[in-house]
Amino acid sequence: MNQQTGAEVFFKCENLQRGGAFKFRGAYNAIKALSAQKSLKGVVAFSSGNHAQAVALAGREMKLKVVIVMPQDAPAVKITATRGYGAEVVLYDRAHQDREQITRDLAQSRGLEIVPPFDDAMIVAGQGTATKELIEEVGALDYLLVPCGGGGLLSGSAIAAQALSPGVRCIGVEPEAGDDVTRSFRCGSIQSVHNPDTIADGARTSAPGIITFPLIQHYVQDMLTVSDPQLLRTMFYLWERMKIMIEPTGALGAAALMEGLIDVHQKRVGVILSGGNADIKDLSRFLV
Ligand SMILES: *Cc1c(COP(=O)(O)O)cnc(C)c1O
């Protein structure tokens, strides 16, 4: 990788994290903070992806009731995995029901606290620990490349990076089709995107959050986008050459590096590989 890019590259391999993605960090931190309230009975979250598994795992760790709201048509493996972590899965009809409303109703009727996917101070702080660990281990960086969906990982990473490696250029990377944060960053107000068509399913969020966006504006130096073909090339390279099992969203930062979007010659570059829960059967349709 160093030879290919001319840089000194350091990966933070959150594909090896519990639950297969960095999301355990934020979920654990948020639920731990909630559990300081004595009356906490359990938690509820809506997600068909990595946040679901993270909340289920973290909740189980703290011996709490966990309910996850998922669409009926979520991949069976994900539903099974979430149940396997001990959570109760409540399914809803994507076409006719509002998942946020269902989540709020469940929270109300069963006395549960909602664990949001990204727009929450405790989630942001938890996600930032990946970068804290990286810089503590490898030292100061010139660049930090971070996948971005709703911006929880990016804002936490950028805060940690600026504190521990002042002057670092922290860059958020989104899929081209889901460029809501990039456009928001450029024009200075929250912009959204509707159902973006991209293989990076962890970054299909419609807009940055009201907590994450100002943090991104303040701590992040630039935003970039990569196309699905660029993501696939990077993902297959990481699989084949480096034996790193990564999912499309997890390859966003690495793709910006490998596809030469930034001049990193002789720079020290940190890359957050954010997750490894690839649906191999689904992705095999791109193999030629
Ligand atoms: C959720 C997720 C992201 C995006 O995180 P945000 O905090 O929403 O920006 C990136 N990569 C993976 C693997 C994810 O699961």
The ligand as an SDF file (V2000), in Angstrom:
LIG
                    3D

 15 15  0  0  0  0  0  0  0  0999 V2000
  -22.5620    3.4770   10.0220 C   0  0  0  0  0  0  0  0  0  0  0  0
  -21.3500    3.2400    9.2270 C   0  0  0  0  0  0  0  0  0  0  0  0
  -20.6400    4.3130    8.6290 C   0  0  0  0  0  0  0  0  0  0  0  0
  -21.1010    5.7440    8.7050 C   0  0  0  0  0  0  0  0  0  0  0  0
  -21.1090    6.2320   10.0340 O   0  0  0  0  0  0  0  0  0  0  0  0
  -21.8400    7.5900   10.3750 P   0  0  0  0  0  0  0  0  0  0  0  0
  -21.5430    7.8290   11.8150 O   0  0  0  0  0  0  0  0  0  0  0  0
  -23.2980    7.4140   10.0980 O   0  0  0  0  0  0  0  0  0  0  0  0
  -21.2660    8.6280    9.4840 O   0  0  0  0  0  0  0  0  0  0  0  0
  -19.4690    4.0210    7.9490 C   0  0  0  0  0  0  0  0  0  0  0  0
  -19.0260    2.7540    7.8140 N   0  0  0  0  0  0  0  0  0  0  0  0
  -19.6780    1.7130    8.3550 C   0  0  0  0  0  0  0  0  0  0  0  0
  -19.1230    0.3510    8.1630 C   0  0  0  0  0  0  0  0  0  0  0  0
  -20.8640    1.9150    9.0800 C   0  0  0  0  0  0  0  0  0  0  0  0
  -21.5100    0.8670    9.6150 O   0  0  0  0  0  0  0  0  0  0  0  0
  1  2  1  0
  2  3  1  0
  2 14  2  0
  3  4  1  0
  3 10  2  0
  4  5  1  0
  5  6  1  0
  6  7  2  0
  6  8  1  0
  6  9  1  0
 10 11  1  0
 11 12  2  0
 12 13  1  0
 12 14  1  0
 14 15  1  0
M  END
$$$$
